[in-house]
């Protein structure tokens, strides 16, 4: 026990692990509070309202993330070296994410009849305006965490989401009587908006000034053209991955009833939490790789070992205990979601390899290869899910993910091995990629 504790303390002195563990702790906190939130929602709201709330929140996150998630890689890559241009880079990210998400949300609201009965609740000026505002708020909220991570302050992220999750649960219960229809969505959005104020005060009032002061004065901050070249390669790929995370559930919501979608979404949400654990260490890897490229191979090896060490037992528990975990929400959840949860949990194993590889590419600014891998993975998932849906129903999402991620992991494995074998001197050509390198 003492040796394990000593190892943990050593890890926490390493920025790679400190950031990664903080983000993983955030995922665990978010997952536990999320389960509590949806347990309360299942208890206090009807099955139809439960599914409708899930569907509207998923749509909000889809449109808010159109550009926000596209900036995750860029902020993690360039904030560590942005120097005096750090505030400008953050504000540009916020503005573009909010504007793009808002335009997409307006297009969605104007074509609402095309999206099925589930989304008809957003019809009318009032509900539509509230949805539009929620998309803008969530776009900024999404980028807050990656800004803190890029500035090596990821330890603030779990605290922010702990408070957010607790307030959200309290408001959910309070809304059950006052707003039985729409209370789930409102209880999700209001705490999100309130959280923007203290977190951004922390970012711009404390963290950014310290980061700028500590920056190397001899290092030139990245030019907008450099960031733009990176985004030109990274954004299409990230947009493709976004289709897997958010568009697939929205498409499922248009094909099944509200109650069925609620049961699908619970299994999908739990499995996505496990996947986030793999992605957390990868984001930290991008940040540390940007600070020091010569240590990229060593950090990749460390990230892989820690990620597998943490997610493998969690995956085993999810696969073995899927029926029991889902039965907490009701027997129907276990009957309809067990196979999906098991398949998606198993797919996280190859996803660890893919995420570490993608983060290494971001740290090297290899935007073209980054786009090819992400677009290829998304295309495989979408095509296989659509092809399998008539035969397997909502479980097609799990089969499609597992098949696609195993295939992509096999295809990139050779290149990943080359990155892992770079020596500390960085003499390999792998460490010298430009934004157009393949």
C-alpha positions in Angstrom: 0.0 0.0 0.0 2.8 2.4 0.9 4.6 1.7 -2.4 1.3 2.4 -4.3 0.9 5.7 -2.4 4.5 6.6 -3.1 4.0 5.9 -6.8 0.8 8.1 -6.8 2.7 11.0 -5.1 5.4 10.7 -7.7 2.8 10.7 -10.5 1.2 13.9 -9.1 4.6 15.7 -9.4 4.5 15.0 -13.2 2.3 17.5 -15.0 1.2 14.8 -17.5 -0.2 12.7 -14.8 -1.5 15.5 -12.6 -3.5 16.9 -15.5 -4.6 13.5 -16.7 -5.7 12.4 -13.2 -7.5 15.6 -12.6 -9.5 15.2 -15.8 -10.2 11.5 -15.0 -11.4 12.5 -11.5 -13.6 15.1 -13.2 -15.1 12.3 -15.4 -15.7 10.1 -12.4 -17.4 13.0 -10.5 -19.4 13.9 -13.6 -20.4 10.3 -14.1 -21.4 9.7 -10.5 -23.4 12.9 -10.3 -24.8 12.2 -13.7 -26.1 8.9 -12.6 -27.7 10.5 -9.6 -29.2 13.2 -11.8 -30.8 10.7 -14.1 -31.9 8.5 -11.3 -33.8 11.5 -9.9 -35.1 12.4 -13.3 -36.4 8.8 -13.8 -38.1 9.0 -10.4 -39.7 12.5 -10.6 -40.6 12.7 -14.3 -42.5 10.5 -16.7 -40.7 8.0 -19.1 -41.7 10.2 -22.0 -40.4 13.4 -20.4 -37.2 11.5 -19.3 -36.5 10.6 -23.0 -37.5 14.0 -24.3 -35.1 15.7 -21.8 -32.3 13.4 -22.9 -33.0 14.1 -26.6 -33.2 17.9 -26.2 -30.0 18.0 -24.1 -28.2 15.9 -26.7 -29.3 18.2 -29.5 -28.1 21.2 -27.5 -24.7 19.6 -27.0 -24.5 18.7 -30.6 -25.0 22.3 -31.9 -22.9 23.8 -29.1 -20.0 21.5 -29.9 -19.9 22.1 -33.6 -17.0 24.5 -33.2 -16.3 24.2 -29.5 -15.0 20.7 -29.8 -13.1 21.7 -32.9 -11.2 24.2 -30.7 -10.4 21.6 -28.0 -7.3 20.3 -29.9 -6.2 23.7 -31.0 -6.4 25.2 -27.5 -4.7 22.2 -25.9 -2.0 22.6 -28.6 -1.4 26.3 -28.6 -2.4 27.7 -25.2 0.7 26.3 -23.5 2.9 28.5 -25.9 0.5 31.4 -26.6 2.3 33.8 -24.2 0.9 37.3 -24.4 -1.7 36.2 -27.0 -3.4 33.8 -24.6 -6.4 36.1 -23.8 -7.0 36.7 -27.5 -6.8 33.0 -28.4 -9.3 32.1 -25.6 -11.8 34.9 -26.5 -11.6 34.1 -30.3 -12.4 30.4 -29.4 -15.3 31.4 -27.2 -16.7 33.8 -29.8 -16.4 31.5 -32.8 -17.9 28.5 -30.9 -20.8 30.5 -29.6 -21.5 32.1 -33.0 -21.3 28.8 -35.0 -23.4 26.9 -32.4 -26.0 29.7 -32.5 -26.3 29.7 -36.3 -26.7 25.9 -36.3 -29.3 26.1 -33.6 -31.3 28.6 -35.6 -31.2 26.3 -38.6 -32.4 23.4 -36.5 -35.3 25.5 -35.1 -36.3 26.7 -38.5 -36.5 23.0 -39.7 -38.0 21.6 -36.5 -40.8 19.6 -38.2 -38.1 17.5 -40.0 -36.6 16.3 -36.7 -39.6 14.3 -35.5 -42.2 14.5 -32.7 -39.6 14.3 -29.9 -38.3 17.8 -30.7 -41.7 19.5 -31.2 -41.5 20.7 -27.6 -39.1 23.4 -28.9 -41.7 24.9 -31.1 -42.7 28.5 -30.4 -40.7 31.7 -29.8 -40.1 31.2 -26.0 -38.8 27.6 -26.0 -36.8 28.3 -29.2 -35.1 31.3 -27.7 -34.3 29.4 -24.5 -32.8 26.6 -26.6 -30.7 29.0 -28.7 -29.4 30.7 -25.5 -28.6 27.3 -24.0 -26.5 26.4 -27.1 -24.4 29.5 -26.8 -23.9 29.0 -23.0 -22.9 25.3 -23.5 -20.4 26.2 -26.2 -18.5 28.5 -23.8 -19.0 26.0 -20.9 -17.4 23.2 -23.1 -14.3 25.3 -23.7 -13.7 26.4 -20.1 -12.4 23.0 -19.1 -9.9 22.7 -22.0 -8.7 26.3 -21.4 -7.9 25.4 -17.8 -6.2 22.2 -19.0 -4.2 24.0 -21.6 -3.0 26.5 -19.0 -2.0 23.5 -16.7 -4.8 24.2 -14.2 -6.9 21.1 -14.8 -7.1 20.6 -11.0 -9.9 23.3 -11.0 -12.0 21.3 -13.4 -13.3 18.7 -11.0 -14.3 21.3 -8.4 -16.2 23.3 -11.0 -18.2 20.3 -12.2 -18.8 19.0 -8.7 -20.6 22.2 -7.8 -22.3 22.3 -11.2 -23.6 18.7 -10.7 -24.9 19.2 -7.2 -26.8 22.4 -8.1 -28.2 20.8 -11.2 -29.6 17.9 -9.2 -31.2 20.2 -6.6 -32.8 22.3 -9.3 -34.0 19.1 -11.1 -36.0 18.1 -8.0 -37.3 21.6 -7.4 -38.5 21.8 -11.1 -40.4 18.5 -10.9 -43.5 20.1 -9.4 -43.3 23.5 -10.9 -42.3 22.4 -14.4 -43.1 18.7 -15.1 -42.8 19.3 -18.8 -39.4 20.8 -19.6 -38.0 20.8 -16.1 -35.1 18.4 -17.0 -33.8 20.7 -19.7 -34.2 23.9 -17.6 -32.5 22.3 -14.6 -29.5 21.4 -16.8 -29.1 24.9 -18.5 -29.6 27.3 -15.6 -26.6 26.0 -13.5 -24.5 25.9 -16.7 -25.1 29.6 -17.3 -24.4 30.5 -13.6 -21.1 28.5 -13.7 -19.7 30.7 -16.5 -19.3 33.7 -14.2 -16.9 32.4 -11.5 -14.9 30.2 -13.8 -14.2 32.9 -16.3 -13.3 35.3 -13.5 -10.8 32.6 -12.4 -9.4 32.2 -16.0 -9.0 35.8 -16.9 -8.4 37.3 -13.5 -6.0 34.8 -12.1 -4.8 32.0 -14.4 -4.1 33.9 -17.6 -2.1 36.7 -16.0 0.1 34.1 -14.3 0.5 32.2 -17.5 1.5 35.3 -19.5 4.0 36.3 -16.7 5.6 32.9 -16.7 5.9 32.6 -20.5 9.3 32.5 -22.1 9.8 36.1 -23.5 12.1 34.8 -26.2 9.4 32.5 -27.6 7.2 33.9 -30.3 3.5 33.2 -29.7 1.7 31.3 -32.4 0.4 33.4 -35.2 -3.2 33.3 -36.3 -2.1 31.8 -39.6 -0.4 28.9 -37.8 -3.4 28.3 -35.6 -5.6 28.5 -38.7 -3.5 25.9 -40.6 -3.8 23.6 -37.6 -7.6 24.1 -37.5 -7.9 23.5 -41.2 -6.7 20.0 -40.6 -8.0 19.3 -37.1 -11.4 20.8 -37.4 -12.9 18.6 -40.2 -11.6 15.5 -38.3 -13.0 16.7 -35.0 -16.3 17.5 -36.6 -16.4 13.9 -37.8 -15.8 12.6 -34.3 -18.6 14.9 -33.1 -20.9 13.0 -35.4 -20.1 9.8 -33.5 -20.6 11.4 -30.0 -23.7 13.6 -30.6 -25.2 13.1 -34.1 -25.7 9.4 -33.8 -27.9 9.7 -30.7 -29.9 12.6 -32.3 -30.5 10.3 -35.4 -31.5 7.5 -33.1 -34.0 9.9 -31.4 -35.7 10.5 -34.7 -36.1 6.7 -35.3 -37.5 5.5 -32.0 -40.0 6.6 -29.4 -39.2 8.9 -26.5 -39.3 6.2 -23.8 -37.1 3.9 -25.9 -34.6 6.7 -26.5 -34.4 7.4 -22.8 -33.4 3.8 -22.2 -30.9 3.8 -25.1 -29.5 7.1 -24.0 -28.8 5.9 -20.4 -26.6 3.0 -21.6 -25.0 5.3 -24.2 -24.2 8.0 -21.6 -22.6 5.5 -19.1 -20.4 4.0 -21.9 -19.4 7.4 -23.1 -18.2 8.2 -19.5 -15.7 5.3 -19.8 -14.6 6.5 -23.2 -14.0 10.0 -21.7 -11.5 8.5 -19.3 -9.3 7.4 -22.2 -9.6 10.8 -23.8 -8.7 12.7 -20.6 -5.1 11.4 -20.5 -4.9 12.0 -24.2 -5.7 15.7 -23.8 -3.1 16.1 -21.1 -0.6 14.4 -23.5 -1.3 17.1 -26.2 -0.6 19.8 -23.6 2.6 18.3 -22.4 3.7 17.4 -25.9 3.3 21.1 -26.8 5.5 22.2 -23.9 8.2 19.6 -24.6 8.2 17.7 -27.9 11.5 15.9 -27.0 9.6 14.0 -24.3 6.7 13.1 -26.5 7.5 9.4 -26.9 8.1 8.9 -23.2 4.9 10.7 -22.4 3.0 8.6 -24.9 4.3 5.4 -23.3 3.4 6.7 -19.9 -0.1 7.8 -21.0 -0.8 4.4 -22.6 0.2 2.5 -19.5 -1.8 4.6 -17.1 -4.8 4.8 -19.4 -5.0 1.0 -19.8 -4.3 0.5 -16.1 -7.3 2.7 -15.2 -9.8 1.9 -17.8 -9.4 -1.9 -18.1 -10.9 -2.8 -14.7 -13.6 -0.3 -15.3 -14.4 -1.9 -18.6 -14.5 -5.3 -17.0 -16.9 -4.1 -14.3 -19.1 -2.5 -17.0 -19.2 -5.7 -19.1 -19.9 -8.0 -16.2 -22.2 -5.8 -14.2 -24.1 -4.1 -17.1 -27.5 -5.6 -16.2 -27.1 -4.7 -12.5 -25.9 -1.2 -13.2 -28.8 -0.4 -15.6 -31.4 -2.1 -13.4 -30.9 0.8 -10.9 -32.9 2.9 -13.4 -35.5 0.1 -14.0 -35.8 -3.3 -15.4 -36.6 -1.9 -18.9 -33.3 -0.1 -18.9 -31.4 -3.4 -18.2 -33.4 -5.4 -20.8 -32.8 -2.8 -23.6 -29.4 -1.4 -22.7 -27.2 -4.2 -21.5 -25.8 -5.3 -24.9 -25.2 -1.7 -25.9 -23.3 -0.9 -22.7 -21.2 -4.0 -23.0 -20.3 -3.3 -26.7 -19.5 0.3 -26.1 -17.4 -0.4 -23.0 -15.4 -3.0 -24.9 -14.8 -0.5 -27.8 -12.9 1.8 -25.3 -9.9 -0.6 -25.4 -8.9 0.2 -29.0 -10.1 3.8 -28.5 -7.2 4.3 -26.0 -4.7 3.5 -28.7 -6.5 5.8 -31.2 -6.7 8.8 -28.7 -3.0 8.6 -27.7 -2.1 8.5 -31.4 -4.3 11.5 -32.2 -2.9 13.5 -29.3 0.6 12.8 -30.4 -0.3 14.0 -33.9 -1.8 17.2 -32.4 1.4 17.9 -30.4 3.3 17.5 -33.6 0.8 19.7 -35.6 0.3 16.8 -38.1 -3.1 18.1 -39.1 -3.5 16.2 -42.4 -3.0 12.8 -40.8 -5.1 13.8 -37.9 -8.0 14.6 -40.2 -7.6 11.4 -42.2 -7.8 9.2 -39.1 -10.7 11.0 -37.5 -12.8 11.3 -40.7 -12.1 7.7 -41.5 -13.2 6.5 -38.0 -16.4 8.6 -38.2 -17.3 7.4 -41.6 -16.9 3.8 -40.5 -19.0 4.3 -37.4 -21.8 6.1 -39.3 -21.9 3.7 -42.2 -21.8 0.5 -40.1 -24.4 1.9 -37.6 -26.9 2.7 -40.4 -26.2 -0.6 -42.1 -26.8 -2.6 -38.9 -29.7 -0.6 -37.5 -32.4 -2.6 -39.4 -31.0 -5.8 -37.9 -29.9 -4.9 -34.4 -31.9 -1.7 -33.6 -30.2 0.6 -31.1 -27.5 -2.1 -30.4 -26.2 -1.2 -33.9 -24.5 1.8 -32.3 -22.4 -0.6 -30.2 -21.6 -3.0 -32.9 -20.6 -0.2 -35.3 -18.4 1.5 -32.7 -16.6 -1.8 -31.8 -16.0 -2.8 -35.4 -14.8 0.6 -36.5 -12.5 1.3 -33.5 -10.8 -2.1 -33.7 -10.2 -1.7 -37.4 -8.8 1.9 -37.1 -6.6 0.8 -34.1 -5.1 -1.9 -36.3 -4.5 0.5 -39.1 -2.7 3.1 -37.0 -0.8 0.7 -34.8 2.3 0.7 -36.9 2.6 4.5 -36.9 1.9 4.6 -33.2 4.8 2.2 -32.6 7.1 4.5 -34.5 6.1 7.4 -32.3 6.6 5.4 -29.1 10.2 4.5 -30.2 11.4 8.0 -30.7 14.4 8.7 -28.4 14.8 11.6 -26.1 16.9 13.6 -28.6 13.9 13.8 -31.0 16.1 12.9 -34.0 13.4 10.9 -35.7 11.5 12.6 -38.5 8.3 11.9 -36.6 9.0 14.7 -34.3 9.5 17.3 -37.0 6.1 17.2 -38.7 4.5 20.3 -39.9 0.8 21.1 -40.2 0.8 19.5 -43.6 2.8 16.4 -42.8 1.2 13.1 -43.5 
